[in-house]
Amino acid sequence: MADLYFETVPTEAQERYERNIKVIEEFRRTEGRSGAGRTLLLTTTGAKTGKERTVPVAFLSEGNRLLIFGSRAGSDKHPDWYWNLRKNPIVTVEVGAEKYQAKATPLEGEERDRLFAKQKEVMPVFADYESRTQRVIPVIALERTT
């Protein structure tokens, strides 16, 4: 009986996966026109598994690149997709009806700080995420390769 209970109670990761599946399906069905319009789909290659993983992430446009932020809602851990793109920096981006490959580059120093401050202005919830953690939230630039 106890084993059955543990098999039916979803983990945090399973709950997050189920939420993401719904967001991904809605995004693709509406070509990204649902929600706030500041979401893209990021597909990375698993650092450990080698399997493709797709997640919805908030983004900010900056010139010819898109910026994403590894906030994980203020968790003390980086999101899994961050470790995936560190190992395999060529990713697939879906934004609106467009889908293309990009190179992911983590930003550092003044550039990272300036762009994260800009994201906090555009989406104030990121200031809340920052206040919940001691880690520096990564800022990653996505630059189209195809």
Backbone hydrogen bonds, N-H to C=O, Kabsch-Sander energy under -0.5 kcal/mol:
donor,donor_aa,acceptor,acceptor_aa,energy
5,Y,1,M,-1.8
6,F,2,A,-1.9
7,E,3,D,-1.6
8,T,4,L,-1.3
8,T,5,Y,-0.6
9,V,5,Y,-1.2
15,E,11,T,-2.5
16,R,12,E,-2.5
17,Y,13,A,-2.4
18,E,14,Q,-2.4
19,R,15,E,-2.2
20,N,16,R,-2.7
21,I,17,Y,-2.5
22,K,18,E,-1.6
23,V,19,R,-2.0
24,I,20,N,-3.1
25,E,21,I,-2.6
26,E,22,K,-2.3
27,F,23,V,-2.7
28,R,24,I,-2.5
29,R,25,E,-2.4
30,T,26,E,-2.1
31,E,27,F,-0.5
31,E,28,R,-0.5
32,G,27,F,-3.0
33,R,30,T,-1.1
37,G,34,S,-0.8
40,L,57,V,-2.7
41,L,94,E,-2.6
42,L,40,L,-0.5
42,L,55,V,-2.9
43,T,41,L,-0.5
43,T,92,T,-2.9
44,T,42,L,-0.6
44,T,53,R,-2.7
46,G,44,T,-0.5
46,G,51,K,-3.3
50,G,46,G,-1.3
53,R,44,T,-2.8
55,V,42,L,-2.3
57,V,40,L,-2.6
59,F,38,R,-2.1
60,L,67,L,-1.8
62,E,65,R,-2.7
65,R,62,E,-1.6
66,L,142,L,-2.0
67,L,60,L,-2.8
68,I,140,I,-2.5
69,F,58,A,-0.6
70,G,138,P,-2.4
71,S,69,F,-1.8
74,G,71,S,-1.7
75,S,71,S,-0.6
75,S,72,R,-1.5
82,Y,79,P,-1.1
83,W,79,P,-1.0
84,N,80,D,-2.0
85,L,81,W,-2.4
86,R,82,Y,-1.7
87,K,83,W,-1.6
88,N,84,N,-2.8
91,V,89,P,-0.7
91,V,102,A,-2.8
92,T,43,T,-2.3
93,V,100,Y,-3.3
94,E,41,L,-2.4
95,V,93,V,-0.5
95,V,98,E,-2.2
98,E,95,V,-2.0
100,Y,93,V,-2.4
102,A,91,V,-2.5
103,K,143,E,-2.8
104,A,89,P,-2.7
104,A,102,A,-0.5
105,T,103,K,-0.5
105,T,141,A,-2.7
107,L,139,V,-3.2
111,E,108,E,-0.7
112,R,108,E,-1.3
113,D,109,G,-2.5
114,R,110,E,-2.9
115,L,111,E,-2.2
116,F,112,R,-2.4
117,A,113,D,-2.2
118,K,114,R,-1.7
119,Q,115,L,-2.0
120,K,116,F,-2.1
121,E,117,A,-1.5
122,V,118,K,-2.1
123,M,119,Q,-3.3
126,F,123,M,-2.4
127,A,124,P,-1.5
128,D,124,P,-1.0
129,Y,125,V,-2.3
130,E,126,F,-2.1
131,S,127,A,-1.8
132,R,128,D,-0.9
132,R,129,Y,-0.9
133,T,130,E,-1.1
137,I,135,R,-0.6
140,I,68,I,-2.9
141,A,105,T,-2.8
142,L,66,L,-3.4
143,E,103,K,-2.2
143,E,141,A,-0.6
144,R,64,N,-0.5
144,R,142,L,-0.5
145,T,101,Q,-2.6
146,T,101,Q,-1.2
